[in-house]
């Protein structure tokens, strides 16, 4: 997994033989997960899709997902976030 960050933006990405994944955090509290099946297109149907992140903290299940890209938002409540103000 590769990562890059600043005080206001975090981006994590990685890939396997069949999948590409990315997490973008533009507000330090809310982010977006994007997963893409490399062999698919807009007509692809992914059956029994299940995505588990952080040992089940975030789950996404779909019996029939149409399209090769899965995108969903996540929000952070009560967790550590990056500080938008530089330290003195």
C-alpha positions, 0 to 999 in steps of 0.5 A: 500500500502506498500513502501520501498525506498533508495537513489537509488531505490523505490518500491511500491506494493499493492494488492486486492482480484483479482490484485497485483500491483507494481512500481519499480523505479531504476533510480530515473527518470524512472520506471516500473509498473507491474500489475498481475491478480491473477486468470489468466495465459498466456492464459487469455484475459483481455477485455477492460482493462483500467489502470489510474494512478495519476488521469489520468496522466498515462493511459493504454488502451487495448481492448484485452490484452493477458496474466495475467500480464501487464507491462509498463514503465514510465518516469518522466519529470519535477518532483521531484525525489530522490537525488542520492547524500547524503546531507553533 
